[in-house]
Each structure stands twice: as C-alpha cells, then as structure tokens.
Amino acid sequence: MAPPRKKRRAPGEGHPVALRLPTDVMKRIDAKTKQTGWPINRVVINELAAFPDLEEQAKLGQLVRDMEIILARYGSRIAVADLAEPLLHAVDDVLAAKTEGELQARLDKLRVLRSAMVKTTKE
C-alpha cells in the first residue's frame, strides 16, 4: 500500500512552525503585542522579517567604528604635519644663530616644538 500523500499548501499559505522562546525574548514579544495590539504571530513575523536589516545595521555600526579609528589616526598625522613646518623653521633659526645667547634661546624653542611633536605621536 502506498504512503498517504502530503497535503499541498495553497500559494501564499504560511508554514506552521512551533517555537520555544527564551523568557527574555518572550517578554519583549509580549510587550510589543500589548503596545501594538497585534497578535503574537504578527509580532514574531515582523521581528523575523526585520532580522536582515538588523544584520546590516550591525555591519554599518562596525564600519562607523572603523572610520572613527581611521579619522583619529588621520587627525594625529595632521597634528604632526602641522608641527613639522615650525620645527624645520626652528632648526633653520638654530643654524643661523650668531651669538651664544641667541643660540640658547633658539634651542629652547626647538626643544618645546620637538616635545610637542613627541607628545602628539605618543597619543
């Protein structure tokens, strides 16, 4: 004797699924059913349908964090570049110094600029 045939679903008919949900998930779904007035099935369907969007949002969040790191590194390089030009001018001033007192004042300026540059690169 042949096995009984399976009943075919009509187009657009849903698929029956039995779920055991964790307590925290069920509380969230119950809260949404009370808030919206929709049946539990509709809330679960909406939650499942929103899942791919949530994955995309998580990916976007990761990309934003990566961009924050890149911008911080770029900002650090810009700060060093901003200090490089005055540092080169200070070196030129030291090399052009004529007297001992003038040389000491220009060396102090050079030390200040270089310490600012070192501090920026460490951060």
Backbone torsions as a table, in degrees:
resi	resn	phi	psi	omega
1	MET	NA	138.4	-176.7
2	ALA	-78.1	147.4	178.4
3	PRO	-67.5	153.4	-179.1
4	PRO	-65.6	146.2	179.6
5	ARG	-75.1	147.9	177.4
6	LYS	-79.6	143.9	178.3
7	LYS	-72.4	130.9	178.6
8	ARG	-86.1	140.3	178.1
9	ARG	-83.3	147.2	174.9
10	ALA	-72.6	151.8	178.5
11	PRO	-57.7	133.4	179.6
12	GLY	86.5	-5.6	179.3
13	GLU	-74.2	140.5	-177.4
14	GLY	-74.1	172.9	177.7
15	HIS	-106.6	123.9	179.7
16	PRO	-71.2	132.6	-179.9
17	VAL	-137.9	136.0	174.7
18	ALA	-106.1	128.8	-177.0
19	LEU	-123.4	146.2	168.6
20	ARG	-113.8	110.7	-175.6
21	LEU	-98.5	143.7	174.1
22	PRO	-62.9	158.0	-175.0
23	THR	-58.7	-43.6	-177.3
24	ASP	-66.1	-37.0	178.3
25	VAL	-68.1	-42.7	-179.4
26	MET	-64.6	-37.5	177.2
27	LYS	-62.1	-42.2	179.1
28	ARG	-63.9	-42.0	179.9
29	ILE	-67.7	-41.7	176.7
30	ASP	-59.9	-42.3	179.9
31	ALA	-62.6	-39.3	178.5
32	LYS	-69.2	-36.1	178.8
33	THR	-65.4	-39.4	178.7
34	LYS	-69.3	-37.3	-178.5
35	GLN	-69.9	-42.9	-174.7
36	THR	-93.9	-24.6	-176.4
37	GLY	81.3	10.7	179.2
38	TRP	-86.7	158.2	174.3
39	PRO	-68.6	159.1	-179.2
40	ILE	-57.9	-41.2	-179.6
41	ASN	-56.7	-44.4	-178.5
42	ARG	-64.6	-41.1	-179.8
43	VAL	-65.4	-43.6	178.7
44	VAL	-63.2	-43.1	178.7
45	ILE	-61.3	-44.5	179.4
46	ASN	-63.9	-39.6	178.6
47	GLU	-64.4	-43.7	179.6
48	LEU	-67.4	-37.2	179.4
49	ALA	-68.4	-28.3	-179.0
50	ALA	-81.2	-11.9	-174.9
51	PHE	-58.5	-46.0	178.0
52	PRO	-59.2	-35.7	177.0
53	ASP	-65.2	-36.6	179.0
54	LEU	-65.8	-38.9	177.2
55	GLU	-62.3	-41.8	178.9
56	GLU	-65.2	-38.2	178.5
57	GLN	-66.1	-38.3	177.8
58	ALA	-63.9	-41.1	178.4
59	LYS	-64.3	-41.7	177.6
60	LEU	-62.0	-41.7	177.5
61	GLY	-60.4	-41.0	177.9
62	GLN	-64.7	-41.3	178.5
63	LEU	-64.7	-37.2	177.8
64	VAL	-64.9	-42.6	177.7
65	ARG	-62.0	-40.9	177.6
66	ASP	-62.4	-41.2	179.1
67	MET	-65.5	-36.5	177.2
68	GLU	-60.6	-41.7	179.2
69	ILE	-65.1	-44.7	-179.8
70	ILE	-61.7	-43.9	179.9
71	LEU	-65.9	-36.2	177.7
72	ALA	-64.8	-42.2	177.9
73	ARG	-65.0	-41.6	179.2
74	TYR	-63.2	-42.7	177.8
75	GLY	-60.6	-38.6	178.1
76	SER	-64.1	-42.0	179.0
77	ARG	-66.3	-38.3	178.6
78	ILE	-63.5	-40.9	179.9
79	ALA	-63.0	-41.6	178.3
80	VAL	-65.9	-41.4	178.7
81	ALA	-63.8	-37.2	177.6
82	ASP	-64.7	-30.8	179.6
83	LEU	-85.4	-19.6	-175.4
84	ALA	-65.9	-42.4	-178.0
85	GLU	-64.6	-49.6	176.7
86	PRO	-61.3	-31.9	178.8
87	LEU	-65.4	-42.9	178.1
88	LEU	-65.3	-38.0	176.0
89	HIS	-63.8	-38.6	179.0
90	ALA	-66.3	-37.3	176.8
91	VAL	-64.0	-44.0	177.5
92	ASP	-60.6	-40.3	178.5
93	ASP	-63.8	-40.0	179.5
94	VAL	-64.3	-43.2	-179.2
95	LEU	-67.8	-26.9	-178.9
96	ALA	-90.1	-0.5	-177.4
97	ALA	-64.8	139.9	-176.8
98	LYS	-102.0	-38.8	-176.1
99	THR	-111.8	165.3	-179.3
100	GLU	-64.7	-41.5	179.6
101	GLY	-65.7	-40.2	178.3
102	GLU	-65.1	-40.8	179.5
103	LEU	-62.6	-42.6	-178.8
104	GLN	-64.7	-42.5	179.4
105	ALA	-63.2	-41.7	179.9
106	ARG	-71.2	-33.0	175.5
107	LEU	-66.5	-37.7	177.0
108	ASP	-62.7	-42.4	177.5
109	LYS	-62.2	-40.7	178.8
110	LEU	-63.5	-41.5	178.6
111	ARG	-62.4	-41.7	179.6
112	VAL	-62.4	-46.3	179.7
113	LEU	-64.5	-42.0	-179.3
114	ARG	-67.3	-38.5	178.4
115	SER	-66.3	-36.4	175.3
116	ALA	-64.1	-38.4	178.7
117	MET	-66.9	-43.2	179.0
118	VAL	-63.4	-42.7	179.5
119	LYS	-61.2	-40.9	-179.7
120	THR	-65.8	-40.6	-177.8
121	THR	-72.3	-27.5	179.0
122	LYS	-73.0	-29.7	-177.9
123	GLU	-77.6	NA	NA
